[in-house]
Amino acid sequence: MGLMARVSSEKTRPVAQAAHRLRHRLTQLKAVDPDRQAPSARLGPRPLGLHLTGAMMLWPGLPIMLRSWRNGSPNSKKKWPGLGQETTLKLTRLCERLGPGPNSDFDQALAKTAIARMRTFLNGVKSYRHHGAHRNLRSAPVIWQAGTTKLRDYNPDALSAPAVLVIPSLINRFDILDLDFDHSFLRALAEHGFRPLVVDWDIAGDDEKNFGLADYVEKRLVPIADFLAAQAPSLLLLGYCMGGNLALALASLRPAQIRTLLLLATPWDFHRPDDAIGAQFTALAAQMEPYLQALGYLPVDIVQSLFASFQPAQVMSKFTDFAALDPNSIEARHFVLLEDWLNDGVPLTAKVARDCLDGWYGRNLPGRLEWRVGDTTIDPRVLAMPAYVVVPGKDRIVPPESARPLARLLPRASLHEPMTGHVGIIASEKAPQQIWGPMISWLEKHA
């Protein structure tokens, strides 16, 4: 039961006063953060040139591609890139009905439909770039900082409440966890009586420019855990995406301080479901090396291009759908805020990029139980605390086959597999009921 519900049922003055203070504090956080003003012009969807080129190649090229398929073998079982088995089967049956050779009526209808879809996509992009919505939440107060890394406290009046240390990915900012005043996972934790503490990585500064993954664990997360030890002797630890890997590392280095472990869409076996991933990323790491040496970091647009390669048609599909939304609706506002978060990524240091591209994806060090932080091998099998592993069933960024092994390796793990995507576990409209609710109930049980 959440804090607000307990206030209603118990009607005790001390708890009611605490709830009033919490609401007042969260209301204060609604004001615009002077350090995080909205940009004057949107950059996304990033990289814009890649997505526009993809749309220009896909839709106008559909009649040509389909004619090529028909003139080949109508019964062919070949798969077009990015198409699933069901879609491929439908296209094969269509080609069987049309037969080889030209079909002017069908070709003209297909061309008109393709052009209409492309125009709708472009209208969706234009609508997003000129939309008036902006995230206007003041970030929670900073209670610890080293370099550009900050620790923010979303319930600073509740020092005795169970502390939840939330570790996001290094690639994107933590804002998705506090997307809007009516859609914030961190605020939901606070309203249920927890003390959410989120790591705000920010862009690497002079102190972090030579950091690798191990440095972020040993020189940032371990000091944070030590800083909190006096206030919160045991932490409820939560990691999202690669933040889950960093959380596993922290739990391995400080097991006595971690009471529970929650992992959301956390990759582990990087060579599942396709063994060819390793060779692909080993080659990619070699290609990126001259740029990493010249720049000292991996640019956001290259990172976004990698994500786009996992789901090449998603951007075109979602902006086509966005064009049909009422621009004044809550759904449209949340879409814009989510896209702003996606496009406001953080460049990775050269060493972190190498650790990820070569160490994780190329050599699969975590999946082979060979990833080390300092002298410690990160082995989930030795972590005895209760764990809750969320594996999104529709995740294209972290396939379920990559994340699910953690639930088998952790000795006391509970597995939850909601049918949503990588971002949807936090940002979808159904997330508060279907994903946050079960997580918070599990936390209440173990806290």
C-alpha positions in Angstrom: 0.0 0.0 0.0 1.4 3.4 -0.9 2.0 6.3 1.4 -1.0 8.3 0.2 -3.3 5.4 0.8 -1.9 4.8 4.3 -2.5 8.4 5.1 -6.2 8.1 4.1 -6.7 4.9 6.0 -4.8 5.6 9.2 -5.5 9.3 9.5 -2.6 9.8 11.8 -1.3 13.4 12.2 2.4 12.7 11.9 2.1 10.6 8.7 -0.3 13.2 7.2 2.2 15.9 8.0 4.9 13.9 6.3 2.8 13.4 3.3 2.0 17.1 3.1 5.7 17.9 3.2 6.4 15.4 0.4 3.7 16.8 -1.8 5.0 20.3 -1.2 8.5 19.1 -2.1 7.4 17.4 -5.3 5.4 20.5 -6.3 8.5 22.6 -5.8 10.3 20.3 -8.2 7.8 21.1 -10.9 9.3 24.5 -11.5 11.6 24.9 -14.5 15.2 23.9 -13.7 17.4 26.9 -14.6 20.3 24.5 -15.3 18.3 22.4 -17.8 16.5 24.9 -20.1 14.8 23.5 -23.1 16.8 23.9 -26.3 15.8 26.6 -28.8 15.6 24.0 -31.6 15.1 20.3 -31.6 17.9 18.1 -33.1 16.0 14.9 -33.6 15.1 12.4 -34.5 18.9 11.9 -34.4 20.6 11.4 -36.7 18.1 13.2 -38.8 19.9 12.7 -42.1 19.9 8.9 -41.6 16.2 8.7 -40.9 15.2 11.0 -43.7 17.4 9.0 -46.1 15.9 5.8 -44.9 12.4 7.0 -45.5 13.3 8.2 -49.0 14.8 4.8 -49.9 12.1 2.7 -48.3 8.8 4.0 -49.5 9.5 5.2 -53.0 11.5 2.0 -53.5 8.7 -0.4 -52.5 7.3 -0.8 -56.1 10.8 -1.6 -57.4 11.5 -4.1 -54.7 8.2 -5.8 -55.0 8.5 -6.1 -58.8 12.0 -7.6 -58.3 10.6 -10.2 -56.0 7.7 -11.0 -58.3 10.0 -11.4 -61.3 12.2 -13.7 -59.4 10.5 -16.6 -57.6 7.0 -16.0 -56.3 7.4 -19.0 -53.9 10.8 -17.7 -52.7 11.3 -17.9 -48.9 13.8 -15.1 -48.9 13.4 -12.5 -46.2 13.6 -8.8 -46.7 15.9 -7.0 -44.2 13.9 -5.9 -41.2 10.7 -8.0 -42.0 9.4 -10.7 -39.8 8.3 -14.1 -40.9 4.6 -13.2 -40.9 5.1 -10.1 -43.1 7.4 -12.1 -45.4 4.7 -14.8 -45.8 2.0 -12.2 -46.6 4.2 -10.6 -49.3 5.0 -14.0 -50.8 1.3 -14.8 -51.1 0.6 -11.4 -52.6 3.3 -12.0 -55.2 1.7 -15.4 -56.0 -1.6 -13.8 -56.6 -0.2 -11.0 -58.8 2.1 -13.3 -60.7 5.3 -12.2 -62.6 5.5 -9.2 -64.9 4.0 -5.7 -64.6 0.6 -4.9 -63.1 0.0 -1.3 -63.8 -3.1 -0.9 -61.5 -1.4 -2.4 -58.5 1.9 -0.7 -59.1 0.2 2.7 -59.3 -1.8 2.1 -56.2 1.3 0.9 -54.3 3.2 4.0 -55.5 0.5 6.4 -54.3 0.3 4.6 -50.9 4.1 4.7 -50.5 4.2 8.5 -51.3 1.3 9.1 -48.9 3.1 7.2 -46.1 6.3 9.1 -46.7 4.5 12.5 -46.5 2.8 11.4 -43.3 6.2 10.5 -41.8 7.7 13.9 -42.8 4.7 15.7 -41.3 5.2 13.7 -38.1 8.8 14.8 -37.9 7.9 18.4 -38.7 5.1 18.4 -36.0 7.6 17.0 -33.4 10.3 19.5 -34.2 7.8 22.4 -33.8 5.8 21.1 -30.9 5.4 23.4 -27.9 5.9 20.8 -25.2 9.0 20.8 -23.1 10.0 19.0 -19.9 9.5 21.6 -17.2 10.5 19.7 -14.1 13.1 20.9 -11.7 15.6 18.2 -11.0 15.9 16.9 -7.4 18.5 18.5 -5.2 22.1 17.2 -5.5 23.5 15.7 -2.2 26.8 14.4 -3.6 29.0 15.2 -6.5 32.3 14.2 -8.0 33.4 15.6 -11.3 30.2 15.8 -13.4 28.5 12.9 -11.7 25.8 13.9 -9.2 23.5 12.1 -6.8 20.0 13.5 -6.7 17.6 12.9 -3.8 13.9 12.7 -4.7 12.7 12.5 -1.1 15.2 14.5 1.0 12.8 14.9 3.9 12.6 11.1 4.5 16.1 10.2 5.6 14.9 7.2 7.5 12.8 5.8 4.5 14.1 2.8 2.6 16.7 4.2 0.2 16.5 3.1 -3.5 19.7 3.8 -5.4 18.8 4.1 -9.1 21.5 3.7 -11.7 20.6 4.7 -15.3 22.6 4.0 -18.4 25.7 6.0 -19.3 24.3 6.6 -22.8 21.1 8.5 -21.9 20.2 10.9 -19.1 18.1 9.9 -16.2 15.2 12.1 -17.2 13.2 9.2 -18.6 12.8 8.1 -14.9 11.2 11.5 -14.2 9.6 12.3 -17.6 6.7 14.4 -16.6 4.9 15.5 -13.4 2.1 12.9 -14.1 4.5 10.2 -15.3 7.5 9.8 -13.1 8.9 6.5 -11.8 11.1 8.4 -9.2 8.2 10.4 -7.9 6.1 7.2 -7.7 8.7 5.6 -5.5 8.7 8.7 -3.2 4.9 8.7 -3.0 5.1 5.1 -1.8 7.3 5.9 1.1 10.8 5.3 -0.4 13.7 7.6 -0.8 14.8 7.5 -4.4 18.4 8.5 -5.1 19.3 8.7 -8.8 22.8 8.9 -10.3 23.0 11.8 -12.8 26.0 10.9 -14.9 25.9 13.9 -17.2 28.6 14.4 -19.9 32.1 13.4 -19.0 34.2 16.3 -17.9 38.0 16.6 -17.4 37.9 14.2 -14.4 36.1 11.5 -16.4 37.4 11.9 -19.9 39.7 8.8 -19.5 37.1 6.8 -17.6 36.2 3.2 -18.6 33.3 1.2 -17.1 35.5 0.0 -14.2 36.3 3.6 -13.3 32.6 4.6 -13.2 32.1 1.8 -10.8 35.1 2.2 -8.6 35.4 6.0 -8.6 31.8 7.0 -8.7 29.4 4.2 -7.6 31.5 2.8 -4.8 32.1 6.3 -3.2 28.3 7.0 -3.5 27.6 3.7 -1.6 30.2 4.7 1.0 28.7 8.2 1.3 25.2 6.7 1.9 26.4 4.1 4.3 25.9 6.3 7.4 22.4 7.4 6.2 21.3 4.1 4.7 23.3 1.0 5.9 21.5 -1.1 3.3 20.5 0.0 -0.1 17.8 -1.2 -2.5 19.7 -1.1 -5.8 18.0 -0.6 -9.2 19.7 -0.5 -12.6 18.2 0.2 -16.0 19.8 -1.1 -19.2 23.6 -0.9 -18.9 22.9 0.7 -15.5 21.9 -2.8 -14.5 25.4 -4.0 -15.4 26.9 -1.3 -13.3 24.5 -2.2 -10.5 25.7 -5.8 -10.7 29.3 -4.6 -10.4 28.5 -2.4 -7.4 26.7 -5.3 -5.7 29.7 -7.5 -6.3 32.1 -4.9 -4.8 29.8 -3.9 -1.8 27.5 -7.0 -1.2 27.1 -6.2 2.5 25.5 -2.8 1.7 23.0 -4.1 -0.9 19.7 -5.5 0.4 17.9 -6.1 -2.9 18.8 -5.9 -6.6 16.4 -4.8 -9.4 17.5 -5.1 -13.0 15.5 -3.6 -15.8 16.2 -4.6 -19.4 19.8 -5.4 -18.5 21.9 -7.2 -21.1 24.2 -10.1 -20.0 24.8 -12.6 -22.7 25.7 -10.3 -25.5 25.9 -13.1 -28.1 22.3 -14.1 -27.8 20.2 -14.7 -29.8 22.8 -14.5 -32.7 26.4 -15.7 -32.3 27.4 -13.5 -35.3 26.9 -10.4 -33.1 30.4 -10.9 -31.7 32.2 -10.8 -35.0 30.1 -7.8 -36.2 30.9 -5.7 -33.1 34.6 -6.7 -33.1 34.8 -5.4 -36.7 32.8 -2.3 -35.7 35.2 -1.6 -32.8 38.1 -1.7 -35.1 36.4 0.7 -37.5 35.6 3.1 -34.7 39.1 3.1 -33.2 40.6 5.9 -35.4 37.6 8.2 -34.5 37.9 7.3 -30.8 41.6 8.2 -30.9 41.0 11.4 -32.8 37.9 12.6 -30.8 38.4 10.9 -27.4 34.7 10.0 -27.3 32.0 8.3 -29.3 29.5 10.9 -30.6 25.8 10.7 -29.8 24.8 10.4 -33.4 26.9 7.3 -33.9 25.4 5.7 -30.8 21.9 6.6 -32.1 22.8 5.1 -35.5 23.7 1.8 -33.8 20.4 1.7 -32.0 18.6 2.5 -35.2 20.3 -0.6 -36.8 18.6 -2.8 -34.2 15.1 -1.6 -35.3 15.5 0.2 -38.7 11.8 0.9 -39.3 10.8 2.0 -35.8 11.5 5.7 -36.3 9.5 5.8 -39.5 6.6 3.9 -37.9 6.4 5.9 -34.7 6.5 9.3 -36.4 3.9 8.2 -38.9 1.7 7.3 -35.9 2.5 10.6 -34.2 1.3 12.6 -37.2 -2.2 11.3 -36.5 -2.3 12.3 -32.8 -4.0 15.4 -31.5 -1.0 17.7 -30.8 -2.7 19.0 -27.7 -3.2 15.5 -26.2 -1.3 14.1 -23.2 -0.2 11.2 -25.5 1.4 13.7 -27.9 3.1 15.6 -25.1 4.6 12.4 -23.6 5.7 11.3 -27.1 7.6 14.7 -27.5 9.1 14.5 -24.1 10.3 11.0 -24.7 11.8 11.9 -28.1 13.6 14.9 -26.5 15.1 12.4 -24.0 16.2 10.0 -26.7 17.8 12.9 -28.7 19.6 14.4 -25.7 22.0 11.5 -25.3 25.4 11.5 -23.7 28.6 10.8 -25.7 30.6 7.9 -24.4 34.3 8.3 -23.4 36.6 6.4 -25.8 37.4 3.9 -23.1 33.8 3.2 -22.2 33.0 2.8 -26.0 35.8 0.2 -26.3 34.6 -1.6 -23.2 31.1 -1.9 -24.6 31.9 -2.5 -28.3 34.8 -4.9 -27.9 34.6 -6.2 -24.3 30.8 -6.6 -24.0 29.4 -7.1 -27.5 32.6 -8.3 -29.2 34.1 -10.7 -26.6 31.0 -11.2 -24.5 32.9 -10.9 -21.3 29.9 -10.7 -19.0 28.2 -13.7 -20.6 31.4 -15.7 -20.3 31.8 -14.6 -16.6 35.1 -12.9 -17.5 34.1 -9.2 -17.0 36.3 -7.8 -14.2 36.2 -4.6 -12.2 39.5 -4.2 -10.5 40.3 -7.5 -8.9 36.6 -8.6 -8.8 35.0 -10.9 -11.4 31.4 -9.9 -11.8 29.6 -13.2 -11.3 25.8 -13.0 -10.5 26.0 -16.6 -9.1 27.6 -15.3 -5.9 25.1 -12.5 -5.2 22.9 -13.8 -2.4 20.5 -10.8 -2.1 16.9 -11.1 -3.4 16.7 -9.9 -7.0 13.9 -8.9 -9.4 14.7 -9.2 -13.1 12.5 -7.4 -15.6 12.9 -8.7 -19.2 10.7 -6.9 -21.7 9.3 -9.4 -24.2 9.3 -6.9 -27.1 12.8 -5.5 -26.5 14.8 -4.9 -29.7 17.7 -3.1 -27.9 18.3 -5.8 -25.3 16.7 -9.0 -26.7 15.0 -11.2 -24.1 17.5 -14.0 -24.8 20.3 -11.6 -23.7 18.7 -10.5 -20.5 17.0 -13.7 -19.3 20.2 -15.5 -18.3 20.5 -13.2 -15.3 17.3 -14.6 -13.8 18.9 -18.1 -14.0 22.3 -17.0 -12.6 21.1 -14.9 -9.6 20.4 -17.4 -6.8 17.3 -15.6 -5.5 15.8 -14.0 -8.6 12.2 -13.4 -9.5 11.6 -13.0 -13.3 9.0 -10.6 -14.7 8.5 -10.6 -18.5 6.0 -7.8 -19.5 5.1 -7.7 -23.2 6.6 -4.2 -23.8 9.7 -2.7 -25.4 13.0 -1.5 -24.0 11.8 2.1 -23.4 8.2 1.1 -22.7 9.0 -0.5 -19.4 9.4 3.1 -18.0 7.8 5.4 -20.5 4.6 3.7 -21.8 1.2 4.7 -20.6 0.7 1.2 -19.1 4.0 1.1 -17.3 2.8 2.5 -13.9 0.2 -0.3 -13.5 1.8 -3.2 -15.3 5.5 -2.6 -14.4 6.1 0.0 -11.8 3.3 -1.4 -9.6 4.7 -5.0 -9.3 8.2 -3.6 -8.8 7.1 -1.3 -6.0 5.1 -4.1 -4.4 8.2 -6.3 -4.5 10.3 -3.5 -3.0 7.7 -3.0 -0.2 7.8 -6.7 0.6 11.6 -6.8 0.9 12.2 -3.4 2.4 
